[in-house]
């Protein structure tokens, strides 16, 4: 009986060791992460490689935007998910889940993403890894939604009958134009 238990214990140890070796082999450093690119699809073969196929995740998405040579996928359900896709295979390189719905004002920038938080009256800037890089507080009295310049260097907003801008780096606000109207708003 003891020999039988000893054989069973030896078999379990050997099998556990084999399982560990297989796992460590699959975790190799050179392994390529799975992207959205569908290799050798019918369309790619039919067009001699001129057209590539990518499977977008099966979630409702709000927008696809360019951030430099990367793609930003925005999904908007109860929470907003931002996903950066990089390279020819569209590999997920960064993700961020924001609390609540997507803000009304947002823009992809050359090197990141910016949005306006109405509750705090702050413009929030994210870098290309979707990490917060800076916040700029705007006046509480602004009318409507602010607009971001494509490079993220300026924020345009309306204050009463004035259109103003703030330079993001130096945080200097200046008047662009004053109107005779009682109030003005910007439309993107």
Rosetta silent file (secondary structure, phi, psi, omega in degrees, C-alpha in Angstrom):
SEQUENCE: XXXXXXXXXXXXXXXXXXXXXXXXXXXXXXXXXXXXXXXXXXXXXXXXXXXXXXXXXXXXXXXXXXXXXXXXXXXXXXXXXXXXXXXXXXXXXXXXXXXXXXXXXXXXXXXXXXXXXXXXXXXXXXXXXXXXXXXXXXXXXXXXXXXXXXXXXXXXXXXXXXXXXXXXXXXXXXXXXXXXXXXXXXXX
SCORE:     score description
SCORE:     0.000 S_00000001
   1 L     0.000  -40.453  179.480    0.000    0.000    0.000 S_00000001
   2 H   -63.744  -37.294  179.981    2.857    2.362    0.849 S_00000001
   3 H   -64.931  -37.067  179.549    4.469    1.741   -2.527 S_00000001
   4 H   -64.945  -46.110  179.096    1.220    2.633   -4.284 S_00000001
   5 H   -63.713  -38.360  179.066    0.924    5.971   -2.392 S_00000001
   6 H   -64.925  -40.798  177.052    4.571    6.677   -3.074 S_00000001
   7 H   -65.106  -41.323  178.695    4.044    6.079   -6.823 S_00000001
   8 H   -64.023  -44.114  179.222    0.937    8.340   -6.828 S_00000001
   9 H   -63.144  -42.022  178.262    2.840   11.085   -4.986 S_00000001
  10 H   -63.365  -41.458  178.381    5.766   10.787   -7.429 S_00000001
  11 H   -63.546  -41.204  179.337    3.373   10.976  -10.419 S_00000001
  12 H   -64.099  -43.765  179.626    1.706   14.127   -8.982 S_00000001
  13 H   -63.281  -43.340  179.057    5.079   15.824   -8.433 S_00000001
  14 H   -63.968  -44.135  179.385    6.210   14.957  -11.971 S_00000001
  15 H   -64.850  -39.576  178.366    2.963   16.200  -13.517 S_00000001
  16 H   -64.692  -39.410  177.807    3.086   19.423  -11.497 S_00000001
  17 H   -64.673  -39.951  178.433    6.662   20.002  -12.655 S_00000001
  18 H   -65.342  -40.918  178.627    5.691   19.462  -16.300 S_00000001
  19 H   -61.993  -39.754  179.276    2.826   21.917  -15.971 S_00000001
  20 H   -66.162  -38.878  179.382    5.174   24.568  -14.561 S_00000001
  21 H   -64.708  -38.303  178.703    7.622   24.096  -17.424 S_00000001
  22 H   -66.463  -41.702 -179.997    4.870   24.608  -20.005 S_00000001
  23 H   -63.246  -44.606 -177.845    3.684   27.810  -18.294 S_00000001
  24 H   -67.575  -31.063  178.061    7.181   29.300  -18.114 S_00000001
  25 H   -69.044  -34.625 -178.943    7.771   28.507  -21.779 S_00000001
  26 H   -79.246  -15.540  178.784    4.609   30.376  -22.823 S_00000001
  27 L   -93.303   26.294 -176.415    5.584   33.452  -20.744 S_00000001
  28 L   -63.887  152.204 -174.875    8.686   34.069  -22.813 S_00000001
  29 L   -66.547  -35.606 -175.577    9.872   37.647  -23.175 S_00000001
  30 L   -80.017    2.387 -177.617    9.822   37.678  -26.974 S_00000001
  31 L   -69.544  133.662 -177.114    6.150   36.740  -27.256 S_00000001
  32 L   -83.532  130.448  178.841    4.133   39.250  -29.304 S_00000001
  33 L   -67.756  151.082 -177.854    0.976   40.651  -27.633 S_00000001
  34 L   -74.313  126.700  178.880   -2.318   39.960  -29.350 S_00000001
  35 L  -107.936 -170.853 -178.897   -3.565   42.892  -31.433 S_00000001
  36 L   -91.020   -6.490 -178.399   -6.749   43.636  -33.356 S_00000001
  37 E   -70.224  131.527  177.752   -5.218   42.804  -36.750 S_00000001
  38 E   -98.854  105.821 -174.931   -6.750   39.767  -38.485 S_00000001
  39 L   -70.975  138.119  176.507   -3.862   38.091  -40.269 S_00000001
  40 L    54.903   42.296  177.896   -4.439   36.727  -43.814 S_00000001
  41 L   -69.774  164.125  179.285   -8.106   37.763  -43.964 S_00000001
  42 H   -59.803  -40.866 -178.869  -10.083   37.204  -47.182 S_00000001
  43 H   -66.146  -41.882  179.724  -10.094   40.944  -47.923 S_00000001
  44 H   -64.240  -41.721  179.486   -6.333   41.228  -47.434 S_00000001
  45 H   -67.677  -38.298 -178.903   -5.699   38.270  -49.734 S_00000001
  46 H   -67.427  -31.795 -178.140   -8.168   39.603  -52.338 S_00000001
  47 L  -101.412   14.483 -179.744   -6.448   43.028  -52.399 S_00000001
  48 L    54.574   39.960  175.429   -2.889   41.642  -52.309 S_00000001
  49 L    84.476    1.030 -178.711   -2.276   43.152  -48.870 S_00000001
  50 L   -72.141  -28.960 -179.752   -3.480   46.671  -49.733 S_00000001
  51 L  -119.748  129.888  177.558   -6.370   46.437  -47.236 S_00000001
  52 L  -109.413  152.671 -178.930   -5.978   45.063  -43.721 S_00000001
  53 E  -111.166  136.531  177.996   -8.777   43.912  -41.430 S_00000001
  54 E  -128.624  134.295  175.940   -9.018   44.780  -37.735 S_00000001
  55 L   -90.686  111.870  175.382  -11.583   43.441  -35.284 S_00000001
  56 L   -77.159  138.344 -179.629  -12.846   46.292  -33.119 S_00000001
  57 L   -52.272  145.926 -175.123  -13.878   45.029  -29.662 S_00000001
  58 L   -81.165   62.726  176.760  -17.551   44.099  -29.460 S_00000001
  59 L  -134.537  150.513  178.485  -18.531   47.026  -27.240 S_00000001
  60 L   -66.626  122.772 -179.213  -20.478   50.159  -28.127 S_00000001
  61 E  -114.184  146.835 -176.913  -17.910   52.806  -28.965 S_00000001
  62 E   -85.494  -41.155 -170.944  -18.405   56.528  -29.144 S_00000001
  63 E  -162.207  152.575  168.127  -15.466   57.522  -31.287 S_00000001
  64 E  -118.062  127.437 -177.440  -12.165   56.549  -32.909 S_00000001
  65 E  -133.542  154.371  177.001   -9.569   59.322  -32.875 S_00000001
  66 E   -92.288  136.765  170.366   -5.935   59.687  -33.910 S_00000001
  67 E  -126.180   95.305 -173.826   -3.238   60.535  -31.368 S_00000001
  68 L    61.981 -122.629  178.246   -0.111   60.929  -33.442 S_00000001
  69 L   -99.028   13.996  178.127    0.428   57.504  -35.045 S_00000001
  70 E  -109.295  167.027  178.620   -1.789   55.766  -32.483 S_00000001
  71 E  -116.885  135.589  175.752   -5.570   55.280  -32.363 S_00000001
  72 E  -105.990  121.230  176.783   -7.769   56.220  -29.426 S_00000001
  73 E  -103.656  123.776 -178.991  -10.923   54.117  -29.043 S_00000001
  74 E  -112.145  119.089  173.770  -13.578   55.688  -26.807 S_00000001
  75 E  -108.931  142.932 -172.982  -16.344   53.490  -25.419 S_00000001
  76 E  -137.242  103.170  173.990  -19.169   55.095  -23.515 S_00000001
  77 L  -123.325 -122.793  173.702  -21.579   53.106  -21.380 S_00000001
  78 L   -70.897  -33.106  176.449  -22.067   53.706  -17.626 S_00000001
  79 L  -122.467  155.245  178.824  -18.338   54.463  -17.492 S_00000001
  80 E   -97.746  129.488  177.494  -16.108   55.829  -20.217 S_00000001
  81 E  -113.268  128.707  174.721  -13.195   53.680  -21.346 S_00000001
  82 E  -108.824  130.706 -179.762  -10.283   55.127  -23.291 S_00000001
  83 E  -132.064  127.915  176.228   -8.025   52.657  -25.097 S_00000001
  84 E   -96.679  126.487  177.791   -4.849   53.478  -27.045 S_00000001
  85 E  -109.589  129.067 -174.654   -4.079   51.113  -29.937 S_00000001
  86 E  -122.871  153.921  172.316   -0.499   51.144  -31.257 S_00000001
  87 L    76.765  177.393 -177.948    1.412   49.731  -34.189 S_00000001
  88 L   -67.876  -25.055 -179.990    0.352   47.972  -37.362 S_00000001
  89 L   -92.726   -0.420 -177.883   -1.401   45.228  -35.372 S_00000001
  90 L    55.100   58.005  177.888   -3.320   47.729  -33.171 S_00000001
  91 E   -80.674  136.954  177.931   -2.006   46.335  -29.900 S_00000001
  92 E   -67.713  117.409 -178.562   -3.573   47.810  -26.754 S_00000001
  93 E  -109.612  -18.020  177.358   -0.827   49.981  -25.238 S_00000001
  94 E  -159.244  147.263  177.951   -2.800   51.995  -22.646 S_00000001
  95 E  -142.078  148.754  177.140   -6.255   52.000  -21.064 S_00000001
  96 E  -146.863  133.125  173.892   -8.137   54.298  -18.713 S_00000001
  97 E  -107.897  119.681  179.729  -11.599   53.984  -17.185 S_00000001
  98 E   -94.996  148.407  177.095  -13.157   57.323  -16.295 S_00000001
  99 L   -75.379  130.723  176.506  -15.935   57.655  -13.747 S_00000001
 100 L    81.813 -173.320 -177.752  -19.264   58.503  -15.362 S_00000001
 101 L   -73.184  164.108  177.324  -20.156   59.404  -18.920 S_00000001
 102 L   -63.651  132.814  178.526  -17.846   60.986  -21.455 S_00000001
 103 L   -60.240  155.878 -179.147  -17.597   64.759  -20.908 S_00000001
 104 L   -66.041  -33.575 -179.194  -19.358   66.997  -23.427 S_00000001
 105 L  -113.275  119.276  175.616  -16.058   68.645  -24.422 S_00000001
 106 E  -152.815  160.499  179.853  -13.065   66.501  -25.329 S_00000001
 107 E  -157.525  138.405  169.861  -10.392   66.426  -28.002 S_00000001
 108 E   -79.584  140.684 -179.550   -7.585   64.182  -29.134 S_00000001
 109 E  -112.017  174.128  179.233   -4.328   66.097  -29.258 S_00000001
 110 L   -61.601  -30.641 -175.592   -1.115   65.467  -31.150 S_00000001
 111 L  -131.291   28.506  179.543    0.376   63.863  -28.051 S_00000001
 112 E   164.531 -146.307 -172.454   -2.590   62.921  -25.859 S_00000001
 113 E  -148.149  144.596  178.387   -6.178   63.687  -24.952 S_00000001
 114 E  -135.703  147.518  175.354   -7.945   66.583  -23.202 S_00000001
 115 E  -149.225  162.757 -177.973  -11.399   67.006  -21.694 S_00000001
 116 E  -109.817  123.267  175.777  -13.340   69.530  -19.619 S_00000001
 117 E   -91.241  110.272 -178.041  -14.715   68.574  -16.179 S_00000001
 118 L   -65.974  -36.516 -176.976  -17.805   70.712  -15.649 S_00000001
 119 L   -61.878  -40.861 -176.548  -18.033   69.939  -11.913 S_00000001
 120 L  -100.561   -6.691 -175.567  -14.560   71.280  -11.150 S_00000001
 121 L    56.023   42.447 -179.872  -14.312   73.750  -14.087 S_00000001
 122 E  -122.199  140.969  170.313  -10.964   72.208  -14.988 S_00000001
 123 E   -90.781  125.814 -176.663   -9.429   71.223  -18.305 S_00000001
 124 E  -109.750  131.553 -179.465   -7.682   67.871  -17.836 S_00000001
 125 E  -114.054  131.541  177.125   -4.806   66.813  -20.086 S_00000001
 126 E  -114.909  144.127  176.969   -3.699   63.190  -20.532 S_00000001
 127 E   -83.122 -174.424 -176.571   -0.478   62.092  -22.226 S_00000001
 128 L   -69.422  -10.735  174.374   -0.214   59.328  -24.852 S_00000001
 129 L   -99.858   11.419  179.156   -0.149   56.706  -22.052 S_00000001
 130 L    61.140   33.393  174.087   -3.466   58.143  -20.742 S_00000001
 131 L  -104.616  139.761 -178.144   -1.843   59.424  -17.556 S_00000001
 132 E   -63.430  127.179 -179.939   -2.865   62.836  -16.282 S_00000001
 133 E  -106.566  -31.217  177.290   -0.198   65.391  -17.165 S_00000001
 134 E  -166.251  162.747  175.664   -1.837   68.671  -16.071 S_00000001
 135 E  -132.923  138.768  177.077   -5.018   70.473  -15.032 S_00000001
 136 E  -123.730  124.607  178.639   -5.992   74.051  -15.823 S_00000001
 137 E   -86.074  128.749  177.382   -8.769   75.744  -13.822 S_00000001
 138 L  -102.585  159.115  179.848  -11.120   77.915  -15.893 S_00000001
 139 L   -59.204  145.890  178.807  -13.395   80.662  -14.493 S_00000001
 140 L   -65.553  -23.872 -173.431  -16.672   79.488  -12.962 S_00000001
 141 L   -87.801    8.007 -177.531  -18.606   82.029  -15.064 S_00000001
 142 L   -63.073  149.267  179.243  -17.779   80.589  -18.505 S_00000001
 143 E  -102.915  133.696  178.823  -20.699   80.168  -20.879 S_00000001
 144 E    69.936 -151.784 -177.461  -21.138   76.890  -22.725 S_00000001
 145 E  -109.691  142.731  175.887  -18.253   74.539  -23.296 S_00000001
 146 E   -75.534  164.494  176.240  -14.612   75.487  -23.918 S_00000001
 147 E  -121.756  144.745  179.016  -12.726   74.378  -27.032 S_00000001
 148 E  -103.029  140.275  172.594   -9.174   72.972  -27.193 S_00000001
 149 L   -71.175  155.798 -176.964   -6.691   73.832  -29.937 S_00000001
 150 L   -57.396  -31.820 -179.903   -5.447   70.751  -31.863 S_00000001
 151 L   -88.927   -4.520  179.573   -2.024   70.916  -30.228 S_00000001
 152 L    76.813   11.016 -177.853   -3.502   71.452  -26.745 S_00000001
 153 L   -81.363  -20.973 -178.506   -1.609   74.727  -26.355 S_00000001
 154 E  -138.792  151.861  173.268   -4.699   76.914  -25.928 S_00000001
 155 E  -122.751  128.181  178.902   -8.206   76.675  -24.522 S_00000001
 156 E  -103.279  138.797  179.955  -10.889   78.980  -25.942 S_00000001
 157 E  -153.360  162.490  179.091  -13.926   79.939  -23.850 S_00000001
 158 E  -107.280  139.339 -179.758  -16.671   82.548  -23.584 S_00000001
 159 E  -137.518  100.927 -175.732  -17.066   84.846  -20.625 S_00000001
 160 L    65.545 -120.710  179.352  -20.107   87.145  -20.877 S_00000001
 161 L  -100.953   20.460 -177.636  -19.770   88.967  -24.205 S_00000001
 162 E  -116.377  145.986  168.142  -16.069   88.074  -24.632 S_00000001
 163 E  -105.654  124.761 -175.510  -14.217   85.274  -26.347 S_00000001
 164 E  -124.781  163.641  173.761  -11.044   84.536  -24.401 S_00000001
 165 E  -134.781  152.372  173.313   -8.143   82.113  -24.581 S_00000001
 166 E  -125.758  130.155  175.553   -5.778   80.743  -22.001 S_00000001
 167 E   -79.553  123.703 -171.517   -2.298   79.551  -22.912 S_00000001
 168 L   -64.712  -45.268 -175.927   -1.905   76.169  -21.248 S_00000001
 169 L   -68.183  -46.449 -176.107    1.840   76.277  -20.514 S_00000001
 170 L   -93.524   -9.264 -179.812    2.039   79.823  -19.159 S_00000001
 171 L    56.119   39.764  178.458   -1.554   79.949  -17.837 S_00000001
 172 E  -102.565  123.608  178.471   -1.994   83.425  -19.295 S_00000001
 173 E   -97.500  139.180  177.789   -5.555   84.401  -20.197 S_00000001
 174 E  -144.123  155.294  179.237   -6.189   87.039  -22.850 S_00000001
 175 E   -78.380  132.269  173.877   -9.100   88.633  -24.664 S_00000001
 176 E   -97.562  -48.700 -177.571   -9.586   87.605  -28.296 S_00000001
 177 E  -157.393  138.996  173.480  -12.756   89.546  -29.111 S_00000001
 178 E  -111.363  135.938 -178.497  -15.473   91.457  -27.284 S_00000001
 179 L  -110.614  161.553  176.311  -18.940   91.649  -28.855 S_00000001
 180 L   -79.097  -11.648  179.518  -21.814   94.080  -28.422 S_00000001
 181 L   -70.064  159.456  179.283  -24.077   91.081  -27.692 S_00000001
 182 L   -71.269  -34.526  177.751  -24.963   90.258  -24.108 S_00000001
 183 L  -152.509  151.979  177.506  -23.458   86.771  -24.386 S_00000001
 184 L  -132.471  154.603  173.426  -21.661   84.593  -26.918 S_00000001
 185 L  -136.248  152.255  178.785  -20.888   80.866  -27.076 S_00000001
 186 L   -91.266  143.753  176.748  -18.439   78.867  -29.152 S_00000001
 187 L  -123.541  125.594 -178.669  -19.575   76.093  -31.473 S_00000001
 188 L   -79.507    0.000    0.000  -17.114   73.378  -32.489 S_00000001
